[in-house]
Amino acid sequence: MEAFQMPEVEEGEEDCRTPKSSEFRIPAVQPCPPPPKKKREQHIAGGKKQEPPKNGYFHHPNIDALFRLKPR
């Protein structure tokens, strides 16, 4: 059985080294951006909130049949 031999290093070759130049450095931590601003409440034209209709909302007599709950 033969022993493993390390290859001979020629003169002028260097060992592996960690790059130390500034282009290889980890950049400094940047501050986080500010949080997004809250959206303003939107109003209908004229700057007033829309009010419910004076006559009331439309109510069809059979509308409740569409939304009945099934018995368990």
C-alpha positions as CSV (number, residue, x, y, z in Angstrom):
1,M,0.0,0.0,0.0
2,E,1.4,3.3,-1.1
3,A,1.4,6.4,1.2
4,F,-0.3,9.5,-0.1
5,Q,2.2,12.1,-1.1
6,M,1.5,15.9,-1.1
7,P,2.4,17.6,-4.4
8,E,5.4,19.7,-4.2
9,V,4.8,23.5,-4.1
10,E,6.8,25.5,-6.6
11,E,8.5,28.7,-5.5
12,G,6.3,31.8,-5.9
13,E,3.0,30.0,-5.2
14,E,1.3,31.2,-2.0
15,D,-1.1,29.5,0.3
16,C,-4.8,30.4,0.2
17,R,-5.6,33.6,2.0
18,T,-8.6,35.5,2.9
19,P,-9.0,38.7,0.7
20,K,-8.6,41.8,2.9
21,S,-9.3,44.5,0.3
22,S,-12.2,46.9,1.0
23,E,-14.2,45.6,-2.0
24,F,-14.5,42.2,-0.3
25,R,-15.6,43.5,3.1
26,I,-19.1,43.1,4.4
27,P,-20.8,46.5,4.2
28,A,-21.9,48.4,7.3
29,V,-25.5,47.9,8.4
30,Q,-27.8,50.5,6.9
31,P,-30.7,51.9,9.1
32,C,-34.1,50.6,8.3
33,P,-36.5,52.8,6.2
34,P,-39.3,54.5,8.1
35,P,-42.7,52.7,8.2
36,P,-45.3,53.6,5.6
37,K,-47.6,56.5,6.4
38,K,-51.3,55.8,7.2
39,K,-53.7,56.5,4.4
40,R,-56.1,59.3,4.9
41,E,-59.8,58.5,5.2
42,Q,-61.4,59.1,1.9
43,H,-64.5,61.2,1.7
44,I,-67.1,61.6,-1.0
45,A,-66.8,64.8,-3.1
46,G,-67.2,67.9,-1.1
47,G,-65.3,66.5,1.9
48,K,-68.4,65.0,3.6
49,K,-69.1,61.4,4.5
50,Q,-72.0,59.8,2.6
51,E,-75.2,59.6,4.7
52,P,-77.7,56.8,4.4
53,P,-80.7,57.4,2.1
54,K,-83.6,59.4,3.5
55,N,-86.1,56.8,2.3
56,G,-84.2,53.9,3.9
57,Y,-82.5,51.0,2.1
58,F,-84.3,48.9,-0.5
59,H,-85.9,45.8,1.2
60,H,-87.6,43.2,-1.0
61,P,-90.1,40.9,0.9
62,N,-88.4,37.7,-0.4
63,I,-84.8,38.8,0.4
64,D,-84.8,36.9,3.7
65,A,-85.5,33.6,1.8
66,L,-82.1,34.0,0.1
67,F,-80.2,34.2,3.4
68,R,-82.0,31.7,5.7
69,L,-79.9,29.4,7.7
70,K,-80.2,25.7,7.3
71,P,-81.4,23.8,10.3
72,R,-78.8,21.6,11.9
